[in-house]
Amino acid sequence: MPQEVWRRGVATGEFPRDAQTRGINKLDYYHSKFGGPARVTPMFERLRGVMESVGIDGYSMGGNTGPTIDGHRVATYAGERESLERQNDFMEALMRAYFTEEKCPADPDVVRAAAKRAGLDADAVDELLANPTAYLSETDEQLQRYARGVSGVPHFIVGDGKRRISLSGAQPPEAFLDAFEELGVVDVDDA
């Protein structure tokens, strides 16, 4: 089975200065970014359905959003200095906070809480967050490398070492099974 590795896309946009840590209204931001309620509502409903299909209840578009670079820096630290498992736990905790608990991923306290839930070294995370350039070049390098052609977040790339398949945006479990079967790493009848 392919190894899970997080490659990140940063929430981008023109965020006002005061949104750097407290964010701006998530729904207003998405309406502005994606063209209003007529386009956004179906996206949210699809995402809600996908989350419910994998057992994630409580999906909400309430709360705030904002620049996510600090979360990406912590994820880079986790993957490089602790373990991919802890990186995964951190990303899951941060996404759960954002999508189900209406917490802003730009808020350093939210990032710290996700790091704590993932079992990351609290002192190292505090030190990283206090230094705005810590893990910035590593994170930027990854973002540049993997952002080409990424149109949705989350964005998954699965591969067998020879071929790669991209899955953009929220996807049902069947999309992953189809990709794994196409790569020959799983037989859907056995899954």
Disulfide bonds with the S-S distance in Angstrom:
none
